[in-house]
Amino acid sequence: MWRALRAAEACEVCRSLVKARSAAGGPVPLPRLPLVSRSLHLPRPPARPLRPPLRLSCQPFSSLSHLPPRRWKLSPAKSSFQPRRHFWPARLAARLLRLRYLLLGSAVGGGYTAKKTFDQWKDMMPDLSDYKWIVPDFVWQLDEYIDLEKLSKALPDSESLAKLLPDLDKLAGSFSLLKDFFSTGHRLVSEVVEASGPLLWLGTSGDTAFRATDASESDRQFKKVTDKERVEQLQEELLRTQLKYQRILERLEKENKELRKLVLQKDDKGIHHRHLKKSLIDMYSEVLDVLSDYDASYNTQDHLPRVVVVGDQSAGKTSVLEMIAQARIFPRGSGEMMTRSPVKVTLSEGPHHVALFKDSSREFDLTKEEDLAALRREIELRMRKSVKEGCTVSPETISLNVKGPGLQRMVLVDLPGVINTVTSGMAPDTKEVIFSISKAYMQNPNAIILCIQDGSVDAERSIVTDLVSQMDPHGRRTIFVLTKVDLAEKNVASPSRIQQIIEGKLFPMKALGYFAVVTGKGNSSESIEAIRDYEEDFFQNSKLLKTSMLKAHQVTTRNLSLAVSDCFWKMVRESVEQQADSFKATRFNLETEWKNNFPRLRELDRNELFEKAKNEILDEVISLSQVTPKHWEEILQQTLWERVSTHVIENIYLPAAQTMNSGTFNTTVDIRLKQWTDKQLPTKAVEVAWETLQEEFSRFMTEPRGKEHDDIFDKLKQAVKEESIKRHKWNDFAEDSLRVIQHNALEDRSITDKQQWDAAIYFMEEALRGRLKDTETVLENMVGPDWKKRWMNWMGRTQEQSVHNETKNELEKMLKCNEDHPAYLASDEITTVRKNLESRGVEVDPCLIKDTWHQVYRRHFLKTALSHCNLCRRGFYYYQRHFVDSELECNDVVLFWRIQRMLSITANTLRQQLTNTEVRRLEKNVKEVLEDFAEDNEKKVKLLTGKRVQLAEDLKKVREIQEKLDAFIEALHQEK
């Protein structure tokens, strides 16, 4: 009650204040109160004990919560105060309704802003319509081929998917544990910081700012550096990956080659060889073999070490090599030249004493005399085979591998003996060729020169020492060997001379070492064991050792082989890697040259090109068998008629047509056809068929194949074609069978229908028109141009042509008077023509009249025959009645029909022979020729030439050499 009274009083006071203020002329400013509080300003009551608020179970939250929820009845006011109603719910609703404008405005503004932001983002996005080609077209058409509704039904529902999802409650529990752990750690850190005292907080703000800026700058630099390093790392990784795959590719190629060799390499029994691990010296020998095949003249700067055995003829160098190899493997002769080509001997250690050539799988057992004799014969045969006609020696190297227990590993090359004089039976340039071969091997800076000197002859007669001193003046790679010391000790008056030779004081030549050896008593039947025993016994009892003229390490072939082997491997280890680098550079240069000259072609060597050409030729031969029978028969019939048409018209038709009746005509035709069939026609038909086969074969061989045509094969294809045709012979029985068929075809005179009759007339007309055209051409050349050509082309006739023209005109007058004139002029007719021409002042020889008459009458006869042929078009009815009661006789049409039928049957028979027999025989000949060419390397070198072939050959060989050198170096390092 008191609150209502106080509120009424307060309102009355406020109203009076407002009136006073308005009277003063200004509004009363109200303090900024909340929206609801401004509608009803209620002052706080005076400080007095307040009544406790009502304890309600649910008290509304509002700015009017201090008012009691109950409605109080107000007492009537004083007479000076007029009470006023307060509708605060309506005012509150009005204020709240104003919020809709704020919300609506915010919604509109926010939507506009969102749309503008979306448009900006849309403009920033790239236009992906130009990249639709990346996605295949079928992706856009998937809905046409795939039922998406069935697919959606087939998918699992939400409950099944919910089972697959992780348990979120467990994840929440795990995260809460992590949160507790980190919060505990954070609390510990904060306690440590608080305990560290106020020193940590001095200057914190400034230091923090500087550290923040420094950190931002360092982050930027770190990002820049990181980007550069990342690019560099990516590039390095790309290079490493490329190198890795390049090595893998090279390894796979190498394994592929080895597998091919393993499959193709068979022994005489056809059993595959088992792949064995190669020894170090065998690997090195293979490198030297490839180098020897690559360039026999060593123009490729081959500086790989090998032991070169040089010496005068019959100085005993072959015997020294046999002692080192411990077998009598070389052919022997008494004073004559036996070593006619370089022999490369690769010595290696093995359980069995055997020898074999690099291009053969046969092993010769060196412990058996039969195999030794066979080996010597094979070496001698290979030497003689390598020597070309008109020469005495050959630079071609024979490669031989010798394995046995106790052999020192090395590669030796036995060269032909140096001679001073060319004897009878030798080529004039033998001496120069031997010198050039020896120099080619010795000029290698890494070659070890084993200089062999005969101790039984005067040292002044030696030629090889001067040659060796020229090649190695400082003696850094020369080993001097004095042979036949036993004979030298007996024959030399002063033993000190041998000492001077061994000490290097007698010759101007310098050497690494000097050795004295004994190679037997000169008996070719001595064994190696006997020679070795004799050598050891000799040096044990020799005065040269007893008097210390020779040292113990300078005698016997055993010590010599050990010294040569040590020197050889020392030279190999010092120079092989340098040689490998040299061949790598050569390979790089060749590959660069190939890319520049032939960028779009594969690197095919001569053998690969030959195989490619071989496949093309065989395909062309196979395509020859696919020619249609109709094409064969048309070509054969046309070609055969071109060959026999002259004989048919000149020797059969024209003589028979001179007769007066049909019986004589048919008799003459039959006799001449029989003679022609028995003697000439079958042979001529076979010749035509063979020439047709050659032409078709040549057409397929020389026909360009568009972009696939490679002109590098033209010479090879031409050679194969010529050789195949040369070897091919037609079946001998073909003429006999063909003669019977042709005779039976010509005996048939029955024309069954009008179509055959018209075909015979057409054939006859074509033949006669062709002959008439040829005759007119001959006449035109004989008499010269007519008046029109003379007038238009300003041409004139010669004196002879004028005489022929006058004679022609006179003979034409004679024919007009007698159109049935015979083919030959009588003597009186010739005289008459000559006198008529002389009366006009033209001197004519009788032979000229006969020649002119032959062409004039021939033209007249052919024109008459053509007109008769036109009349016979309707003569088939009379032919069926055998021309009874008819003046029309068409026996010539029957003759041409017989000829046409004979040509058709002959062409069909020849076609059958071609397709069934001759094409297959020709294909067989082509295969044989290709096989022969494949085995003949000289033929391939001659037929496949050019820079492209040579460059591919060099590249292949250099790659092979480099691969083998790399494998050898790897094995050499492993052995170390």
KOLKOL-25481 format. One record per residue (C-alpha): residue in one letter; y, x negated, z. Coordinates in steps of 0.1 Angstrom, whole numbers, plus 5000, padded with zeros to 4 digits. Each point is the difference from the previous one (the first is absolute). Layout:
BEGIN
AYXZ...
END
This chain:
BEGIN
M500050005000W502349725009R499249824967A501150304980L503250035019R500749634995A499350034963A502350294996E502849815018A499549694979C500250214968E503150165012V501649675008C499149864966R501450304982S503349955019L500149644991V499450084963K502950255000A502349755017R499049734975S500550234971A503450095013A500849645002G499249984962G496749814997P496350065002V498149885030P497649724992L496650055014P497849715008R497149924976L497250185015P496650084987L499850284975V498750265025S502349885028R503150054979S499250364996L499950065037H501949765023L498850035036P501449765026R497749865026P500350175035P501649825029A498149765021R498150225023P496450035010L498250144971R497250245000P496749854990P499150094965L497550254993R496549854996L498750164969S496749934983C501749984966Q503649904999P501750024965F501549684987S503750084991S503649915008L500250335018S497149935023H502349995031L500550384995P497650235017P497650174977R500850335015R502950224990W502750045027K502250305005L503649905001S502450165024P503250154987A502949764997K503450035011S502650224984S501749704983F496749874984Q498350184971P496349904998R498649884966R496550024984H498249674991F497550024970W498649655003P496650074983A501850114968R502349705001L497049775006A498250154970A503149964979R500249635009L496449954992L500350184967R502549734990L497249755001R498550144968Y503049884980L499549655014L496350014993L500550144965G502749744992S497849725013A497150134979V502150024968G501649665006G496649845008G498450154970Y502749874977T499849665015A496350004997K500250104964K502549734992T497949745017F496950124981D501949984967Q501149645008W496449905008K498850174968D502649814979M498849675016M496450074991P498949844966D499150224971L496250004999S499750204968D500049684980Y496949885018K497850294993W498049794976I498749805029V498050315011P497350094974D500450334983F496850145014V501449995035W502650274990Q497250214986L497649975029D500650365009E498650114967Y496749825006I499750015038D499950335020L502349925029E499250325018K496349915002L500949655010S502250135029K497250235011A497649715000L502349805024P499350035037D502050245021S502549915027E497450035028S497849744983L502949774994A501150045037K496649875010L500549694980L503549935015P500249775031D500350155035L503750015007D499650055037K498149675003L502649834979A502750145023G498249875030S499749654984F503750004992S500850105036L498049715013L501949764976K503350155012D499149945036F499049654992F503349924982S502150185025T498449785028G500749694980H503650114994R500450065037L498749655009V502449844975S503050195014E499049895036V499949644988V503450034984E501550155031A498549735021S501449724978G503450065015P503450054985L499949674979L498150194973W502850254997L502949764996G501550014966T497450254989S502250214978G501549724979D496749814997T498350324990A502550074973F499749644985R496350025002A500050334982T502149874972D498049684997A496850205000S501350224972E501149704979S496749825006D498150324991R501850024966Q499449634993F496450045011K499650304976K501549794971V497849715007T497050225005D500550164966K500249664983E497049875018R498250324993V500749964962E498949645001Q496850095019L499250274975Q500549764972E497849745017E497350265007L500150114963L499649644988R497249945025T498350324988Q500349904963L498749655007K497150155020Y499050244973Q500549734973R497549785019I497650295004L500350064963E499449644991R497049995023L498650314985E500449864965K498349685010E497150205016N499750214969K499849694978E497449855023L497950324999R500250014962K498849654998L497250075025V498850304979L500249834967Q498649675011K496250014994D497449744997D497449974973K497750255016G502750265004I500249985038H503450015015H501149695018R500650015036H503649925010L500049675019K502849835017K501449734978S500549655012L503349845001I499349764972D498750294978M503250195005Y502049704990S497849944970E500650364988V503749945002L499649694977D497850204976V502650274997L502749744994S497849834974D499650334982Y503650085003D501349694984A497749724988S502949774993Y501550045035N503450114988T500350225031Q500649715023D496650015016H500349755028L496950105020P498049705011R496749904984V498249674996V500349874964V497349764990V501349774972G498649684986D499149814969Q497150134979S496649905015A501749865032G497750215022K502450285010T497450274993S497549805021V502449985029L500650374998E496250065000M499649785031I502750205018A498350334989Q496549855008A498550124968R499649884964I501850304985F501849854969P498549924966R499549634995G500149774969S499849644992G503549894991E501150324982M502550255012M498450275021T502950155019R501850204972S502050245022P501250005036V497450115025K501350145033V497449965028T500550185033L498049855028S499250205030E497550005029G497150234999P496450045012H498649954965H500849744973V500950224971A502550014971L501450304980F502850064975K502950225008D499250254972S496350025006S497850125028R497149764994E499449745027F498649664991D497849855027L501149645001T496849895018K497950094970E500049784969E499550304976D503250165013L501949674998A499049964964A501050364992L503449945018R500649694979R499250184968E502350295009I502949775008E499549814967L499850334981R503150135016M501949684992R499050014964K500850374998S503549945014V500849734974K501650154970E499049914964G501549674990C500649885036T498149775023V501250115034S501450335014P502550075028E498050315010T498749965036I496450075010S499850125036L496949915020N499350075037V497649775019K498850095035G497749805022P499549865036G502349715009L502350044970Q503749935006R502250294991M502349924971V500950074964L499449734974V500950004963D498049774978L502149914969P498849854967G499949625001V503149814987I499249824968N501849714982T498750054965V499050314980T496649954985S498350164970G499150375006M503050065022A503150194991P503049784992D502050135029T497249965027K501849725018E503350195002V498350325011I498149825028F503349845012S501850334999I497250175020S500049725026K503850005004A500150385003Y497749985031M501549685015Q503650104997N499450265027P501849845030N497450135024A496949904980I497949725015I499149754973L496649845003C500349704977I496649864990Q499849644988D496949844986G499449685020S497549854975V502749954973D503249805000A502850175018E502449914972R498150244977S500850305021I502350274986V499950255028T501849795025D503149994979L499950374995V499650075037S502849765009Q502350204977M499150335017D500049875036P502149685001H500249985038G496350085005R500550285025R497250214987T497749764982I496649885012F498549714981V496249974996L498349704987T496550094986K497049784991V500849755027D496449874998L500549904964A503449865008E498649785028K497449854976N502349954970V503349905015A500249635006S502650045028P499250275026S503649975012R501050194968I498250305014Q501949955033Q503349994981I499250324983I499050185032E503149875018G502250124971K501349664991L498549974965F501450324984P503750105001M498750355009K500550115037A497650235018L499450175034G496649845003Y497549784982F496250064999A497049824985V496950204991V496749954982T498850294978G496449884993K498249764979G501050174967N496850214997S500750364993S496850125016E500949875034S500550265028I503050025022E498049895031A498749694982I503649914989R501350055035D497349785015Y500649744974E503750015007E499549965038D497549724996F502349824976F503150005023Q497949915030N498849684982S503249944980K501949685004L503250204996L499550165034K498549705017T503049794990S502450275009M501450044965L499350375003K500450215031A497350245012H502150314996Q500849914963V496450024987T497550274991T500650344985R499550165034N503149845014L501850084967S499250375002L501250025036A503349834992V500650214969S499250325019D502449915028C502749914976F499450324980W500350245030K503049815013M501850064966V498950365000R501450085034E503349834991S500650174967V498250334998E502750215017Q502749854978Q498050104970A499550355013D503850045004S500449874965F497750264986K501750275020A503349904983T498350004966R498650355007F503450135010N501649874968L497350154979E500250345017T503850004995E499649914964W497550284995K502350265017N502949894978N498150004967F497450285005P501250225028R498050314991L496749834991R497049915021E499149635004L496850004979D498549674992R498149924968N496650135012E501650335013L501850054968F496849944980E498350265021K502850254994A499949934963K496250035000N500250355015E502650114975I497949874971L496950185013D502050325004E501149974964V496549944988I498950315020S502850204985L498649894966S496850205007Q502250315008V501350034964T499250344987P497350034972K502550184978H502449715002W497249754991E498850204970E503550064986I500849635002L496749894986Q500050254971Q503649924990T499449625002L496750014981W501650214972E502949754998R497449724995V497750184975S502550224981T500749734974H496349944993V499350384998I502850074975E499949684979N496249944999I498550345004Y502450284991L501949854970P497049874982A498150335005A503050204989Q500049824966T496850174991M500150314977N497650235018S499150105036G496449864998T501249654992F502750035027N497550095027T497549744989T502749735000V501250115034D496550005016I499249664987R503249845012L499950185034K496449875005Q501049644992W503050035023T498050145029D497349744997K502349695000Q503650055011L500650335018P498049945033T501549655005K503450134993A499650295024V498949765028E502949774993V502450305002A498450115033W500249655015E503749964989T500850355014L498449905033Q502149685001E503250194992E499450255027F499149735025S503049804991R502250315003F498850065035M500349645009T503649954987E501450345007P502849985025R499350195032G503650095009K501449855032E496649875010H499849774970D500049635009D500649774971I498449715019F496650144991D500650014962K498649664992L496950075021K499450344985Q500449864965A497549725007V497550245015K500450234970E499449724975E497149855019S498350345005I500450104963K498749664991R496850045021H499450364989K497650064972W499250344985N496450125002D498049874971F498050324996A503250214996E500349934963D496450114992S500350335018L503450054985R498849944965V497450285002I502550245015Q502649934973H497550034972N498850345012A503650125004L500949904964E496950174986D501150335012R502050194973S500050355015I503350155010T499350305021D503350195002K503550024985Q501549825030Q498049684992W500950044963D503850015009A499649715023A498449794973I502850094975Y502649915026F498349675007M499849934962E503750084995E501149785028A498049714986L501250054964R503650035011G499849685020R498649824970L502650154977K502849895022D498649655001T499750004962E503550114994T501249735024V498249744980L501450144967E503550005014N499749635010M498649924966V502650174978G503049975024P502450265013D500850314979W503450094986K501050195032K499449715023R501649764976W503150214999M500250085037N499049675014W501349774973M496549864993G498649864968R496749924984T498649664994Q498749904966E496450055010Q500850345015S501650104968V496949904980H497850205024N502350304997E499849994962T496349975001K499750285025N502050234978E497849924970L496850075019E501450335014K500650114964M496349924992L498850215030K502250304990C498249994967N496649995016E499850125036D496249965001H500349634991P497349785016A500849765027Y500049694978L502049914969A498349904968S500949684982D501750184972E502050215025I501349685016T500949864966T501950314991V502050005033R500849634995K501250054965N502150305009L501749795027E500549714977S501750234975R502650075027G500449635008V497849995031E497449725001V497050125021D496849835011P496750204997C499249935037L503450155010I499150324980K496750035018D501649965034T502650264992W497550234986H497949995031Q502850125022V501350264974Y496550154995R499449995037R503150215007H499150234972F496450055013L501150065036K502550264989T497350174979A497649995030L502650155023S500650294976H496250044996C499750005038N502550295002L497950204975C496949955021R501550185030R498650324986G496849834988F497850065031Y498650324984Y498949804970Y498649725021Q497750255018R498850104965H499649634991F502950044974V497850214977D501950184973S503249835010E502249744984L501249885034E498149715015C500949865034N497549735005D502749765012V500850255029V496349985010L500249624999F502949995024W498350265023R497049775002I502349705008Q501850205026R496850125016M498649645000L503249885017S499850275027I496349935008T500649624999A503050035024N497950225024T497149754999L502349705006R501750195028Q496650055017Q499249634997L503449915014T499950225030N496349965008T499549634993E502849794988V502750095026R497649925028R499049674984L503749924996E500650085036K497149785010N501549724979V503350045016K498549985035E498149684990V503249854986L501950085032E497249855021D500149684979F503849985002A499850055038E497949695004D502149794976N503049895020E501549824970K499950324980K501750195027V502749735003K500550024962L500250384998L501950085032T503149794999G503650025010K502349935028R498950315019V496349895000Q500749645009L502450105028A497450245015E497349734997D502249755018L500850255027K496450085006K498949645002V502949915023R499250295023E496349905001I500949645007Q502450105028E497550245016K497249735000L502449745013D501150235029A496450075008F499249624999I503049925022E499050265026A496449865001L501449655002H502150095030Q497050185016E497949684996K502749805017
END
